[in-house]
Amino acid sequence: MKRWVGLTVGLVACIGMGSAFAQGALRIGMSRREFHAAGFALMPHAAGTTHDPSHASFDWRGCVELPLRAAPRWQAMFEDGLLVRLVVTDPSVATRAGVAVGFDEAQVHRGYGRTLDALRQKYDERRHNLRLTSRDGRHRFVFAIEDGKVVEIRAGFAGAVSHDSGCPC
């Protein structure tokens, strides 16, 4: 059975998506302190070092993108200490429209219809993106398509979700 989640709170009013992550309240725009207080943790690049986000001297300035400790097929991107995007490659997680990793491109179109626009990916010629933007333009879903299938779902602030390869240089 799929876990039904809406990936960003900002999209709720705009396109009918929920706001809760299956393990607790995970909200785009929350601070890293709110993220940790809600019981979430990131997997470190190197545990016990300054590359570990739980280490006191970890530098949260700029962009940080790491997997969730409890759900490694979820990536959380923080910019200057705020959660700005989630990337999901876990096929057991679906949007409210029922779209999940592994679905055919046609199923994405059936779920979201004419609200999608298509874009080529910048760094990978085998992929293209189907993009769903909130009415106010602030939030976005991006479904990365490869060989006709969804390979990842990105959700969050429009600018952060638009980066195909993670944190911008």
C-alpha positions as CSV (number, residue, x, y, z in Angstrom):
1,M,0.0,0.0,0.0
2,K,1.3,3.5,-0.8
3,R,1.8,6.1,1.8
4,W,-0.1,9.1,0.6
5,V,1.7,12.4,1.3
6,G,1.6,15.9,0.1
7,L,5.1,17.1,-0.1
8,T,4.7,20.8,0.5
9,V,2.4,22.8,2.7
10,G,2.5,25.8,0.3
11,L,0.8,23.8,-2.4
12,V,-2.2,22.8,-0.3
13,A,-4.5,25.7,-1.2
14,C,-3.2,26.0,-4.7
15,I,-3.5,22.4,-6.1
16,G,-5.0,20.4,-3.3
17,M,-2.0,18.6,-1.8
18,G,-1.7,17.8,1.9
19,S,1.1,19.0,4.2
20,A,2.2,16.1,6.4
21,F,5.1,13.8,5.9
22,A,4.3,10.2,7.0
23,Q,6.8,10.4,9.9
24,G,5.7,13.8,11.2
25,A,5.2,17.4,10.2
26,L,7.8,18.1,7.5
27,R,7.2,21.5,5.9
28,I,8.9,23.5,3.2
29,G,10.3,26.7,4.7
30,M,10.8,25.2,8.2
31,S,14.1,26.1,9.9
32,R,16.7,23.4,10.7
33,R,15.8,23.8,14.4
34,E,12.1,23.1,13.6
35,F,13.3,20.1,11.4
36,H,15.3,18.6,14.3
37,A,12.6,19.4,16.9
38,A,10.1,17.5,14.8
39,G,12.3,14.4,15.2
40,F,14.1,14.5,11.8
41,A,17.8,14.0,11.2
42,L,20.0,14.0,8.2
43,M,22.6,11.4,7.3
44,P,26.1,12.8,7.6
45,H,28.8,12.8,5.0
46,A,31.2,11.7,7.7
47,A,29.8,11.0,11.2
48,G,31.3,12.8,14.2
49,T,33.1,15.4,12.0
50,T,32.3,18.9,10.9
51,H,30.6,17.2,7.9
52,D,28.0,15.8,10.3
53,P,24.9,18.0,10.5
54,S,24.4,16.9,14.2
55,H,27.9,18.2,15.0
56,A,27.9,21.6,16.8
57,S,30.2,23.2,14.3
58,F,28.4,22.1,11.2
59,D,28.1,25.1,8.8
60,W,24.4,25.6,7.8
61,R,25.2,28.6,5.6
62,G,24.7,28.2,1.9
63,C,23.3,25.0,0.5
64,V,23.2,21.6,2.2
65,E,21.5,18.5,0.6
66,L,21.6,15.2,2.5
67,P,19.4,12.1,2.9
68,L,17.0,11.8,5.8
69,R,18.5,9.4,8.4
70,A,15.2,7.5,8.8
71,A,14.3,7.6,5.1
72,P,17.5,7.5,2.9
73,R,15.5,7.7,-0.3
74,W,14.4,11.2,0.7
75,Q,16.9,14.1,0.3
76,A,16.3,17.3,2.1
77,M,17.9,20.5,0.8
78,F,18.5,23.4,3.1
79,E,19.5,26.9,2.0
80,D,20.9,29.1,4.9
81,G,19.2,26.8,7.4
82,L,15.7,26.7,5.8
83,L,14.2,23.6,4.2
84,V,13.7,24.5,0.6
85,R,13.2,21.2,-1.2
86,L,12.6,17.5,-0.9
87,V,13.7,14.9,-3.4
88,V,12.0,11.5,-3.3
89,T,13.1,8.3,-5.0
90,D,11.1,6.0,-2.8
91,P,8.3,4.3,-4.9
92,S,6.2,3.6,-1.8
93,V,5.5,7.4,-1.5
94,A,2.8,9.0,-3.7
95,T,1.4,12.4,-4.2
96,R,-2.3,13.1,-3.5
97,A,-3.0,12.5,-7.2
98,G,-1.5,9.0,-6.7
99,V,1.8,9.6,-8.7
100,A,4.9,7.8,-7.4
101,V,8.4,6.9,-8.6
102,G,8.2,4.2,-11.2
103,F,4.9,5.4,-12.7
104,D,4.6,5.9,-16.5
105,E,4.8,9.5,-17.8
106,A,1.2,9.0,-19.0
107,Q,0.1,8.3,-15.4
108,V,1.5,11.7,-14.4
109,H,-0.4,13.4,-17.2
110,R,-3.6,11.6,-16.1
111,G,-3.0,12.7,-12.5
112,Y,-2.3,16.4,-13.3
113,G,-3.5,17.0,-16.8
114,R,-2.9,20.3,-18.5
115,T,-1.4,21.9,-15.4
116,L,2.0,20.3,-16.3
117,D,4.7,21.8,-18.5
118,A,7.6,19.8,-19.9
119,L,11.3,20.9,-19.8
120,R,14.5,19.1,-20.9
121,Q,16.9,18.4,-18.1
122,K,20.1,20.6,-18.2
123,Y,22.7,17.9,-17.3
124,D,21.2,14.6,-18.5
125,E,20.0,14.2,-22.1
126,R,18.1,11.0,-21.2
127,R,15.8,12.8,-18.8
128,H,13.1,15.5,-19.0
129,N,11.0,17.1,-16.3
130,L,7.3,17.5,-16.0
131,R,6.7,20.6,-13.8
132,L,3.6,21.5,-11.7
133,T,3.7,25.1,-10.3
134,S,1.4,26.6,-7.6
135,R,-0.9,29.4,-8.7
136,D,1.3,32.0,-6.9
137,G,4.4,30.6,-8.6
138,R,6.2,30.1,-5.2
139,H,6.1,26.3,-5.0
140,R,6.6,23.5,-7.5
141,F,6.6,19.7,-8.0
142,V,9.0,18.4,-10.6
143,F,8.6,14.8,-11.9
144,A,12.0,13.7,-13.5
145,I,11.2,11.3,-16.3
146,E,13.7,8.8,-17.7
147,D,12.8,6.1,-20.3
148,G,9.2,7.0,-19.9
149,K,9.1,6.5,-16.1
150,V,9.2,8.8,-13.0
151,V,12.6,8.4,-11.4
152,E,12.4,11.1,-8.8
153,I,9.9,13.6,-7.5
154,R,11.1,17.0,-6.3
155,A,8.9,19.4,-4.2
156,G,9.5,22.7,-2.6
157,F,10.2,26.4,-3.4
158,A,10.2,26.9,-7.2
159,G,13.8,28.0,-7.5
160,A,15.2,25.2,-5.4
161,V,13.1,22.5,-7.1
162,S,14.3,23.8,-10.5
163,H,17.9,22.7,-9.9
164,D,18.3,19.3,-11.6
165,S,21.5,18.3,-9.8
166,G,21.1,19.4,-6.2
167,C,22.7,22.5,-4.7
168,P,23.6,25.1,-7.2
169,C,27.3,25.9,-7.5
